[in-house]
Amino acid sequence: MPLQFNLPNVISLARVPLAVLFGFAESTTLRVIIITTAALTDWADGWIARRYGQGTISGEVLDPVTDKLFVAIVMGTYLFRGLLTPWELVLLWLRDLYNSFAFVLLRRRKLPVRFKARRSGKLVTVAQMLALVLITIAPATASYAAIATAALSVYSIVDYTRAGLIALRHTENAG
């Protein structure tokens, strides 16, 4: 699957240099600006793709990959700097860990299920970005931000699992 260089995909790719820049940022203000910019690119790429019919299969993969890469680098930076504990990181990353496990499991079983963005997943992404901003501004709130994000993650996990099972049933009934 070759990458198509349309505007939404280029916007998604912008999160990669933002992630690198974050790793070197020392200023709280600059970190908040970088996280906010990454969040805005995550919103903009999807909006443009839907609004102007520029959605692609490669974009369906690129968007979440660049989003997860950005979040992973920010969380890793905060873990390394002692602003996050390993458990807080797991709570913040819960939905993504589950989705990665489910994706690998489905691919190994050669099941034809595509992971499409759902509202519950978008809520978790917003919660993660807000949590990262909150941790940047007030590191002592990390546990609260992680718990709130984990609660939304559980909701999202249930929602994606239910949608995936319905899609599998439809696939089995069609075949």
N, C-alpha and C positions, 0 to 999 in steps of 0.2 A: 504494500500500500504506500505509494509515493505521497509525500507531504505536498499539499497544495498551498502555495503562498498567496492566499487571499488576505484581506485586511483582518478578519477575525483571528486567523492563525498567526499573523505577524504580531497582533496585540497579545495573544497568548504567549508567544515566544519572548515578549518583553519582560515576563516575570523571571526569566533566567538571569539576565544581568542585574535585575533588582535584587534577587537572592544573593548574588555574589557581592553586590554593593552593601547589602545588609550585614554580611559577615565582617565587613571592615568599618561599619558605622560606629562611632563612639558616642555621638550626640543623641540624647533622648528624642529631641525634636526631629532629627534626621531619620531615626528609626521609625517614628510614628508616620512621617511623610512616606517612607518607603513602604510600610505595611498598607497604608491607605491607598497609595498608588497601585500596589499589587491588587488590592481588593477592587479598585475601580476598573482595572484591566480585566479582572475576572468577570465583572458585570458587563463591561462594554463589549468584550468579544462575543458573548452569548447574545446580547441584545442586537448587535449588528448582524450576526449570522441569521437570527430569526427574522429581523425586520427586513433585511434585504435579500433573503433567500440564499445566503452564502454558507449555510451549514454543510459540512463535509464529514465523511467518515473519519478522515485523518484529524479533523478538528474535534470530533467526539472523543478521540484518544488524547490529542495534544493538550486540550484545555485542562482536563483533570490531572494529567501528568505534570504540567508546568505549575498548576496550583499546588499539588502535593509536594513537588520539589521545593517550591518557595516556602511553604509552611514547614517542611522538614528541616530546611536550613535555618529558619528562624528558631524553631524549637530546639534544634541541635545546638545553635549558638547559645540559647538561654540555658540549656542543660549544662553545657561546657562552662558557662560563666556562673553557674550556681543559682540562677534565677528560677529554675524549674527542677523539681526532683524527678527521678525516673517514673514514679507513680503518676505524678501530674502530667508528664508527657504522655503516658499510656492513656490516661483519661481524655486528654485533648485529642489524641490520635485514634480513639476507639473505633469510630465509624470507618476510618480509612484502613485500619488493620483488618476489620471484618470484611470490608469490600474487597480488599486485596486477596484475602484468603478465599472468599467466594469466587472471585474471578479466576484464580488459579485452579480451584476445584472444578469449576465448570469447563474450563479449557482442557484440563486433563481428561475429563469425561467426554470431551468433544460435543458438549451441549451447545446448541445455537442460541444463546441468550445474549443480547446486547445490553450493556449498561447505559441506560439513558438517564439524563439528569432528572431528578424529581424534586419537588418543593421541599421535602424533608431534608434532602441532601444539601440543598441550597441554604436552608436554615442553619445546618451544622457548619457550613463554610462561613457564613456570616458570624456565627458564634465563635468559631476559631479565630477569625480575624479580629473581632472585638476583644476576645480574650488576649490575643497577642498585644493589642494596643494597651489594654488594661495592665498587663504584666510589664509592659515597657514603662508605663507612667507610674504604676504603683505595684512593684514586685511582690509585696506582702499579700496581694489579692490572688496570687496564682492558684492556690487551692480552690478558692471559691469559683474562679473562672473555669478551672478544669472540671469541677463537679457539675456546673451548669451546662458546659459543653457536652459532658458525658451523658447527662440526662437527655439532651436533644439527640445525641448519637444513638441512644437506645431506641428512641422513637423512630429515627431514620433507619436503623437496622431492621426493625420490625416492618416498616413500610417497604423497604427494598426487598426484603425476603418475601413478603406477601406478593408484591408485584412480580418478582422472579418466578415464584411458584405458579402464579396464574399464567405467565408467559410460557412456562414449561408445559403446562397442561394444554394450552392452545396449540403448541408445537406438536405435542404427542397426538392430540386429536386430529390435527391436520395431516399427519404423516401416516 
